[in-house]
Amino acid sequence: MTFMKLLASAALVAGMATAAFAESHGKTKVGFVYVGPVGDGGWTYEHNEGRLAVEEEFGDKVETVFVESVAEGPDSERVMTQMALDGADLIFTTSFGYMDPTINVAAKFPDVKFEHATGYKRADNVSTYSARFYEGRAIQGHIAGKMTESNIVGYIGSYPIPEVIRGINSAFIHARKVNPDVQFKIVWAYTWFDPAKEADAAKVLIEQGADVILQHTDSTAPQAAAQEAGNVVTFGQASDMAQFAPFPRVSSIIDDWAPYYIARTKAVMDGTWESKDTWDGIGAGMVGIGEITDAVPADVKDEALALKASIADGSYHPFTGPLKKQDGSDFLAEGETADDGTLAGMNFYVEGIEGDIPQ
Amino acid sequence: MITLVKRPEPSRAFSLAAPLLAVLATMVFGGLLFAALGKDPVLAIRTIFWEPLFGEFAFFYRPQLLIKGAPLVLIAIGLSLGFKAGIWNIGAEGQYIMGALFGAGAGLAFYPADSVLIFPLMVLAGALGGWIWAMIPAVLKVKFGTNEILVSLMLVYVAEQFLASMSLGLLKNPEGFGFPGSRNLQQYASAHNAELITGTGMHWGVVAAFVAVIFAYVLLARHRLGFAIRVTGEAPRAAKFSGVDPARLVLFCLGTSGLLAGLAGMFEVAGPSGQVTIDFNVGYGFTAIIVAFLGRLHPVGILLAGGLMALTYIGGDIAQSKLGLPAAAIQVFQGMLLFFLLAFDLFTNYRLRPGRAEVV
């Protein structure tokens, strides 16, 4: 039995090695694994824009492949393995749930480089990357606090993970700063992309009096629901969602992965690729703020742009004390800013947010 | 004009030929679809059906067929027993989730203890979880005459809430930096449903699927209970006269299908998936309904149908990556398969008669 195992695994490794070798000449092959359809108009759409930018930049020297709507778990592991077998040199896996599968597959293909978005597990051939979306949330929060008349801001959360909680906190802090009466109503959709669920969540929030809706889900369904309701403000998520501008969409957070994807592809071509963790924000251009439309009063727009500029040049950090946690305990002292470790694992609300994080 | 005429006897030949014709028609019309999308239809069909079985990397894809097909077959076998008797368990997805939660929970409760007893305990717990979840609609139907289709289906959504709650709370990995999801059972040797022989894809879930096929075949062909199931579906009144207890049959059919779905979930979470996460379930419980019908509710047919579905999934992903086919086109392709099966099924009971429609 043990001998059989040994024999079989040796055969497998040999097979994989020759396969990888046979394909390794010529073009640099870059694979992308997407959690949603490329037409989602949000998260996956922007990753695919990044892929197209890589093709544009390197032309004939690069070949890109992608598989969309890949379920997190064993299916993603199979898709990654298949890409590696087909000779991919670099594979971007663009959803948090691909973390363990990416690590598993990377262990089998030491010569293939992997890039996992929004996770925290790395290896010699696995890098992680994410964007400081919370910087964009600060600007949304500011506009939301100014724009709301009912003082109720609705928030469609995807999953209660640190990235999403960080966004809620950042938006809330900046909404409260300009409007002490503002309240957040948070609905958890437990999906990244499900237009029907997202639309339902938006409708529930609107019925509960929300006249501004922030979303951490990827479809444009909440925008459509807001448009139908008539007087509800929204923000594009992950992508510009400009088709809903100038109203209800008054601004947006745009994920711009293109510069990063180009740089990492270049590194593989040059042989300078190294495993690292990248977390860039507005300053580095990974987080873009979509045009603030004329539906926003000019003075609010100017304030928002000033806030953006101060975050971009590093003079202001969205998590600057004094801040308390929801339970009243101290979070940050006067003038203190949150370190990246705290932000990366954030699993608490700041003071003033009502409700509990689902446990 | 062409009219449909009911056959005096259902055609056995057509009943067997329908799945093959459906696959052929799917290839033809799927090929047209791919051609319309500007792809080489022959290459696309070849990539989906040939590549995973005999292509360059078949050594990797063949085991994957077992991994992808096993839960489908295991669940579909259970469902087919009920479907044959006219008992409709639509909620296998929920039973699959509960099996995974019970199984993973039983294993993680002993973390990091090392014992050969942990895995068998998880198997029992997983079976129990699925069984309990299926007994809810079963008991409600027997006691109060509720509709098992609705109850079992609605319980899927309840199970999904449990899954989310467990991923975020009780079963959350304490070393996971606050992220949802349990510890990875693949890294807990005593609880890991590992491959029995490395590189073959053979894990205990695959073994269980094959055993279930044999068990169902013997049950239906040789056992009195199998006779009761068949006769209830074909002639409910005759079944009553021959002394079949409908309540017992409901409990047995729903219970067994829940148990098998629970096992499928448990083997999946302890093996290929490894983790309880919010998105753990990917629709095996629903796809298994298609597999059951594609396999004519016959154990051997289900085995073949499960393999075929797994093939379209794996081949579909390869076609996406290699040929740039959109995922939606692959889904349409899979949908065609069921559509054509139902269409050709019509001819089991009806035949075409050329000629003028009769004036009523």
Interface residues (C-beta under 8 A of the other chain):
Chain A: M1 M4 K5 A8 S9 A11 L12 G15 M16 A19 G31 P37 V38 V65 F66 V67 E68 S69 V70 A71 E72 G73 P74 D75 E77 R78 V79 T81 Q82 M83 L85 D86 F96 G97 D100 N104 Y120 Y159 P160 I161 P162 Y190 A344 G345 M346 N347 P358 Q359
Chain B: E56 F57 F59 F60 Y61 Q64 I67 K68 E160 A164 S165 L168 G169 F177 G178 F179 P180 N184 Q186 I197 T198 G199 T200 E268 P272 S273 G274 Q275 T277 I278 D279 F280 V282 Y313 I314 D317 I318 Q320 S321 K322 G324 P326 A327 A328
